[in-house]
Amino acid sequence: MYNKYKIFIVEDDPSLAAMLKKNIEAWDHEVYNVKDLRKVTEEFQEQQPHLVIMDIMLPFYNGYHWCEEIRRISNVPIIFLTSASDNMNIVMAMQTGGDDLIAKPVDPSVLMAKIHAILRRVYALNKNAPILEHAGVSLYFGDLTAVYGGKRAELTKNEFIILQTLMEHKGKIVSRDTLMIKLWQEDRYVEENTLTVNVTRLRKKLAEIGAGDIIKTKVGSGYIIEEQ
């Protein structure tokens, strides 16, 4: 029913963070809990999530601060968590760039309803929204294109699936067998030589927009898009 998205949680209460993670993962979304609350922006850039859940009351800097920092580099939707849902908090949440606010204690059904409503509005209903972003490359499902530095490369379905799979597993080696199985699952049978041709053409198209070195070959193992 729902597409799979990455949710980025900024929460200092371990029990609440665990509860949020459990409920969101039950809907088959990927969840990342911030590890260092002094480096929220850095971890955000590494993870490239589709949505952020941000507690307002945090150590070091509050959620409003981190929301403003994220807004300098991204328009990703942000949902605030607060123990005081008074008008002032609502106004502050919206003024600093938040998209919604949930009062504690968090009701899991309300949480998921709000998450899915925002994801549908921002992504599912917007075919021009990127489904994946990494190392400056944005991948768009609506028109099967990759964008880097303002330049756009039109991809075939096979090329798109290969790049999508590598970006979804960034930092990990993806074997040739895995890529071929992925293509088979999409009813696009390919032989090993055909896979090589597709990867070569994909690299050429990425090189034409300035991102030719994003895909690395690991001899005897497969391919990798490395973490930044």
TORKOL-4160 file (C-alpha; in steps of 0.2 Angstrom, whole numbers, padded with zeros to 4 digits, m for minus):
228
<pt num="1" X="0000" Y="0000" Z="0000"/>
<pt num="2" X="0014" Y="0012" Z="0004"/>
<pt num="3" X="0031" Y="0015" Z="m0004"/>
<pt num="4" X="0047" Y="0012" Z="0007"/>
<pt num="5" X="0054" Y="0028" Z="0014"/>
<pt num="6" X="0069" Y="0033" Z="0025"/>
<pt num="7" X="0063" Y="0041" Z="0041"/>
<pt num="8" X="0076" Y="0051" Z="0052"/>
<pt num="9" X="0073" Y="0052" Z="0070"/>
<pt num="10" X="0081" Y="0065" Z="0082"/>
<pt num="11" X="0076" Y="0060" Z="0099"/>
<pt num="12" X="0086" Y="0059" Z="0116"/>
<pt num="13" X="0074" Y="0048" Z="0125"/>
<pt num="14" X="0080" Y="0030" Z="0121"/>
<pt num="15" X="0063" Y="0022" Z="0125"/>
<pt num="16" X="0053" Y="0034" Z="0114"/>
<pt num="17" X="0066" Y="0033" Z="0100"/>
<pt num="18" X="0064" Y="0014" Z="0101"/>
<pt num="19" X="0045" Y="0015" Z="0101"/>
<pt num="20" X="0045" Y="0026" Z="0086"/>
<pt num="21" X="0058" Y="0015" Z="0076"/>
<pt num="22" X="0047" Y="m0001" Z="0080"/>
<pt num="23" X="0031" Y="0007" Z="0074"/>
<pt num="24" X="0038" Y="0015" Z="0059"/>
<pt num="25" X="0048" Y="m0001" Z="0054"/>
<pt num="26" X="0032" Y="m0011" Z="0055"/>
<pt num="27" X="0026" Y="m0002" Z="0040"/>
<pt num="28" X="0042" Y="m0007" Z="0031"/>
<pt num="29" X="0050" Y="0010" Z="0031"/>
<pt num="30" X="0069" Y="0012" Z="0035"/>
<pt num="31" X="0072" Y="0021" Z="0051"/>
<pt num="32" X="0088" Y="0029" Z="0057"/>
<pt num="33" X="0090" Y="0036" Z="0075"/>
<pt num="34" X="0103" Y="0050" Z="0077"/>
<pt num="35" X="0118" Y="0044" Z="0086"/>
<pt num="36" X="0126" Y="0061" Z="0091"/>
<pt num="37" X="0115" Y="0075" Z="0095"/>
<pt num="38" X="0129" Y="0087" Z="0093"/>
<pt num="39" X="0130" Y="0082" Z="0074"/>
<pt num="40" X="0112" Y="0081" Z="0068"/>
<pt num="41" X="0116" Y="0090" Z="0052"/>
<pt num="42" X="0131" Y="0080" Z="0047"/>
<pt num="43" X="0121" Y="0063" Z="0050"/>
<pt num="44" X="0106" Y="0070" Z="0041"/>
<pt num="45" X="0117" Y="0074" Z="0026"/>
<pt num="46" X="0125" Y="0056" Z="0027"/>
<pt num="47" X="0108" Y="0048" Z="0027"/>
<pt num="48" X="0098" Y="0058" Z="0015"/>
<pt num="49" X="0081" Y="0054" Z="0023"/>
<pt num="50" X="0063" Y="0057" Z="0016"/>
<pt num="51" X="0056" Y="0063" Z="0032"/>
<pt num="52" X="0062" Y="0069" Z="0049"/>
<pt num="53" X="0054" Y="0067" Z="0066"/>
<pt num="54" X="0062" Y="0080" Z="0078"/>
<pt num="55" X="0059" Y="0082" Z="0097"/>
<pt num="56" X="0059" Y="0100" Z="0102"/>
<pt num="57" X="0067" Y="0098" Z="0119"/>
<pt num="58" X="0085" Y="0091" Z="0115"/>
<pt num="59" X="0102" Y="0093" Z="0124"/>
<pt num="60" X="0115" Y="0105" Z="0117"/>
<pt num="61" X="0103" Y="0113" Z="0104"/>
<pt num="62" X="0084" Y="0112" Z="0103"/>
<pt num="63" X="0074" Y="0105" Z="0089"/>
<pt num="64" X="0070" Y="0123" Z="0082"/>
<pt num="65" X="0089" Y="0126" Z="0079"/>
<pt num="66" X="0091" Y="0109" Z="0070"/>
<pt num="67" X="0076" Y="0112" Z="0059"/>
<pt num="68" X="0083" Y="0129" Z="0054"/>
<pt num="69" X="0100" Y="0121" Z="0050"/>
<pt num="70" X="0092" Y="0107" Z="0040"/>
<pt num="71" X="0081" Y="0120" Z="0030"/>
<pt num="72" X="0098" Y="0128" Z="0024"/>
<pt num="73" X="0101" Y="0112" Z="0014"/>
<pt num="74" X="0085" Y="0103" Z="0012"/>
<pt num="75" X="0066" Y="0105" Z="0010"/>
<pt num="76" X="0063" Y="0087" Z="0017"/>
<pt num="77" X="0047" Y="0087" Z="0028"/>
<pt num="78" X="0050" Y="0089" Z="0047"/>
<pt num="79" X="0037" Y="0083" Z="0060"/>
<pt num="80" X="0040" Y="0090" Z="0078"/>
<pt num="81" X="0037" Y="0081" Z="0094"/>
<pt num="82" X="0033" Y="0091" Z="0109"/>
<pt num="83" X="0026" Y="0088" Z="0127"/>
<pt num="84" X="0018" Y="0105" Z="0126"/>
<pt num="85" X="0007" Y="0108" Z="0111"/>
<pt num="86" X="0002" Y="0126" Z="0115"/>
<pt num="87" X="0000" Y="0139" Z="0102"/>
<pt num="88" X="0017" Y="0146" Z="0105"/>
<pt num="89" X="0025" Y="0129" Z="0101"/>
<pt num="90" X="0014" Y="0127" Z="0086"/>
<pt num="91" X="0019" Y="0144" Z="0079"/>
<pt num="92" X="0037" Y="0142" Z="0082"/>
<pt num="93" X="0037" Y="0125" Z="0074"/>
<pt num="94" X="0029" Y="0132" Z="0058"/>
<pt num="95" X="0040" Y="0147" Z="0058"/>
<pt num="96" X="0056" Y="0138" Z="0059"/>
<pt num="97" X="0051" Y="0127" Z="0044"/>
<pt num="98" X="0042" Y="0112" Z="0052"/>
<pt num="99" X="0027" Y="0103" Z="0043"/>
<pt num="100" X="0018" Y="0096" Z="0057"/>
<pt num="101" X="0018" Y="0094" Z="0076"/>
<pt num="102" X="0013" Y="0079" Z="0087"/>
<pt num="103" X="0010" Y="0080" Z="0106"/>
<pt num="104" X="0017" Y="0068" Z="0118"/>
<pt num="105" X="0013" Y="0055" Z="0124"/>
<pt num="106" X="0014" Y="0049" Z="0105"/>
<pt num="107" X="m0001" Y="0039" Z="0099"/>
<pt num="108" X="0006" Y="0027" Z="0086"/>
<pt num="109" X="m0009" Y="0028" Z="0075"/>
<pt num="110" X="m0009" Y="0047" Z="0075"/>
<pt num="111" X="0010" Y="0046" Z="0071"/>
<pt num="112" X="0008" Y="0034" Z="0056"/>
<pt num="113" X="m0007" Y="0044" Z="0049"/>
<pt num="114" X="0003" Y="0060" Z="0049"/>
<pt num="115" X="0019" Y="0052" Z="0042"/>
<pt num="116" X="0009" Y="0044" Z="0028"/>
<pt num="117" X="m0001" Y="0060" Z="0024"/>
<pt num="118" X="0015" Y="0070" Z="0022"/>
<pt num="119" X="0024" Y="0057" Z="0012"/>
<pt num="120" X="0009" Y="0055" Z="0000"/>
<pt num="121" X="0008" Y="0074" Z="m0002"/>
<pt num="122" X="0027" Y="0077" Z="m0004"/>
<pt num="123" X="0032" Y="0061" Z="m0014"/>
<pt num="124" X="0018" Y="0050" Z="m0020"/>
<pt num="125" X="0008" Y="0064" Z="m0027"/>
<pt num="126" X="0023" Y="0073" Z="m0034"/>
<pt num="127" X="0031" Y="0063" Z="m0048"/>
<pt num="128" X="0044" Y="0076" Z="m0050"/>
<pt num="129" X="0051" Y="0073" Z="m0032"/>
<pt num="130" X="0067" Y="0063" Z="m0031"/>
<pt num="131" X="0066" Y="0046" Z="m0023"/>
<pt num="132" X="0084" Y="0045" Z="m0019"/>
<pt num="133" X="0098" Y="0057" Z="m0017"/>
<pt num="134" X="0117" Y="0053" Z="m0013"/>
<pt num="135" X="0133" Y="0062" Z="m0017"/>
<pt num="136" X="0125" Y="0076" Z="m0026"/>
<pt num="137" X="0115" Y="0064" Z="m0038"/>
<pt num="138" X="0096" Y="0064" Z="m0037"/>
<pt num="139" X="0086" Y="0050" Z="m0044"/>
<pt num="140" X="0069" Y="0054" Z="m0051"/>
<pt num="141" X="0056" Y="0040" Z="m0054"/>
<pt num="142" X="0043" Y="0051" Z="m0063"/>
<pt num="143" X="0054" Y="0052" Z="m0079"/>
<pt num="144" X="0068" Y="0040" Z="m0075"/>
<pt num="145" X="0081" Y="0053" Z="m0074"/>
<pt num="146" X="0097" Y="0056" Z="m0064"/>
<pt num="147" X="0102" Y="0074" Z="m0060"/>
<pt num="148" X="0119" Y="0081" Z="m0055"/>
<pt num="149" X="0124" Y="0099" Z="m0054"/>
<pt num="150" X="0109" Y="0104" Z="m0063"/>
<pt num="151" X="0112" Y="0092" Z="m0078"/>
<pt num="152" X="0100" Y="0078" Z="m0082"/>
<pt num="153" X="0103" Y="0061" Z="m0089"/>
<pt num="154" X="0089" Y="0051" Z="m0096"/>
<pt num="155" X="0090" Y="0033" Z="m0091"/>
<pt num="156" X="0083" Y="0017" Z="m0098"/>
<pt num="157" X="0072" Y="0006" Z="m0086"/>
<pt num="158" X="0087" Y="m0006" Z="m0083"/>
<pt num="159" X="0099" Y="0008" Z="m0080"/>
<pt num="160" X="0087" Y="0016" Z="m0068"/>
<pt num="161" X="0085" Y="0000" Z="m0058"/>
<pt num="162" X="0104" Y="m0003" Z="m0057"/>
<pt num="163" X="0107" Y="0014" Z="m0051"/>
<pt num="164" X="0092" Y="0014" Z="m0039"/>
<pt num="165" X="0098" Y="m0003" Z="m0031"/>
<pt num="166" X="0116" Y="0004" Z="m0029"/>
<pt num="167" X="0110" Y="0020" Z="m0021"/>
<pt num="168" X="0099" Y="0010" Z="m0009"/>
<pt num="169" X="0114" Y="0000" Z="m0004"/>
<pt num="170" X="0127" Y="0014" Z="m0003"/>
<pt num="171" X="0142" Y="0009" Z="0006"/>
<pt num="172" X="0140" Y="m0009" Z="0002"/>
<pt num="173" X="0146" Y="m0020" Z="m0012"/>
<pt num="174" X="0131" Y="m0026" Z="m0023"/>
<pt num="175" X="0135" Y="m0042" Z="m0032"/>
<pt num="176" X="0132" Y="m0044" Z="m0051"/>
<pt num="177" X="0120" Y="m0058" Z="m0046"/>
<pt num="178" X="0110" Y="m0047" Z="m0035"/>
<pt num="179" X="0108" Y="m0034" Z="m0049"/>
<pt num="180" X="0103" Y="m0048" Z="m0061"/>
<pt num="181" X="0090" Y="m0055" Z="m0049"/>
<pt num="182" X="0083" Y="m0037" Z="m0046"/>
<pt num="183" X="0081" Y="m0035" Z="m0065"/>
<pt num="184" X="0073" Y="m0052" Z="m0066"/>
<pt num="185" X="0061" Y="m0047" Z="m0052"/>
<pt num="186" X="0055" Y="m0033" Z="m0063"/>
<pt num="187" X="0052" Y="m0045" Z="m0078"/>
<pt num="188" X="0067" Y="m0038" Z="m0087"/>
<pt num="189" X="0078" Y="m0054" Z="m0090"/>
<pt num="190" X="0096" Y="m0050" Z="m0094"/>
<pt num="191" X="0112" Y="m0060" Z="m0097"/>
<pt num="192" X="0128" Y="m0057" Z="m0088"/>
<pt num="193" X="0135" Y="m0048" Z="m0104"/>
<pt num="194" X="0120" Y="m0037" Z="m0105"/>
<pt num="195" X="0122" Y="m0032" Z="m0087"/>
<pt num="196" X="0140" Y="m0026" Z="m0091"/>
<pt num="197" X="0133" Y="m0016" Z="m0106"/>
<pt num="198" X="0120" Y="m0008" Z="m0095"/>
<pt num="199" X="0132" Y="m0003" Z="m0082"/>
<pt num="200" X="0144" Y="0004" Z="m0095"/>
<pt num="201" X="0131" Y="0014" Z="m0103"/>
<pt num="202" X="0125" Y="0020" Z="m0086"/>
<pt num="203" X="0142" Y="0026" Z="m0081"/>
<pt num="204" X="0144" Y="0035" Z="m0098"/>
<pt num="205" X="0128" Y="0044" Z="m0095"/>
<pt num="206" X="0133" Y="0049" Z="m0077"/>
<pt num="207" X="0150" Y="0055" Z="m0084"/>
<pt num="208" X="0141" Y="0067" Z="m0096"/>
<pt num="209" X="0133" Y="0076" Z="m0081"/>
<pt num="210" X="0149" Y="0076" Z="m0071"/>
<pt num="211" X="0145" Y="0061" Z="m0059"/>
<pt num="212" X="0155" Y="0047" Z="m0069"/>
<pt num="213" X="0165" Y="0041" Z="m0054"/>
<pt num="214" X="0150" Y="0038" Z="m0042"/>
<pt num="215" X="0150" Y="0019" Z="m0047"/>
<pt num="216" X="0165" Y="0009" Z="m0042"/>
<pt num="217" X="0169" Y="m0008" Z="m0048"/>
<pt num="218" X="0175" Y="m0021" Z="m0035"/>
<pt num="219" X="0184" Y="m0034" Z="m0045"/>
<pt num="220" X="0177" Y="m0051" Z="m0042"/>
<pt num="221" X="0163" Y="m0045" Z="m0031"/>
<pt num="222" X="0152" Y="m0032" Z="m0040"/>
<pt num="223" X="0149" Y="m0013" Z="m0039"/>
<pt num="224" X="0148" Y="0000" Z="m0025"/>
<pt num="225" X="0142" Y="0018" Z="m0022"/>
<pt num="226" X="0153" Y="0023" Z="m0008"/>
<pt num="227" X="0147" Y="0032" Z="0008"/>
<pt num="228" X="0153" Y="0050" Z="0008"/>
